[in-house]
Amino acid sequence: MVVASLELKPDRPLVICDADEVLVQFLVGLERFLLRNNRKLVLKSFAIHGNVVDAATGETITHDEVTRLLKDFFQHDTHQLDPVPGAADALNALRAQAQIIVLSNLPETAREIRRAHLASHGMDYPVIAGSGPKGPIVRDIVQAIKAPVVFIDDLPPHLTSVAQATPHVHRLHFVADRRLARMIEPAQDAHRRIDDWPSARTWIESVIS
Ligand SMILES: [Mg+2]
């Protein structure tokens, strides 16, 4: 789906929401996938490359193989990820006041799988497949929007990119997985860091109304 086909309403608040570690449990799903492939994630740092080992020998898996594994993961396991608790309810409440879209960095070939999977868990929203820093695409999306916009992501570089491209957008740093949340400091370029959906909903409502 391309930005031009979103049919956004200029006068309605907009929530632009990441999926992995915000709406769905990426890390838990990736760990399941890796174990099926005799691989294991050792969370020494907030990264995947460099932290995947052979489950039997403990040997570190090469950068190229991790890239290939991630591609397979998105293709085959996107539809199996567990939803983040409270996400569907919060978005459902927010849609009374706002339009909602999902901006997820994943291969375009996995976009429809992601959209259908989110819909099957009560999150039936347009999905844009992005790649790279999210600032430029967010600038395109919000170009015509005159109402408040909220951007939500777990990765600080995206929050920085959006801060640079569109400083007026309200930025929420959200990390669903508790282990990741402990490893990652509140992003400097976010307005708030919140890791649970009931509280996130309250904050989002306060900035869009
Ligand atoms: Mg994410």
Boltz pocket constraint, residues with backbone or C-beta under 6 A from the ligand:
constraints:
  - pocket:
      binder: B
      contacts: [[A, 18], [A, 19], [A, 20], [A, 21], [A, 22], [A, 153], [A, 154], [A, 155]]
      max_distance: 6.0
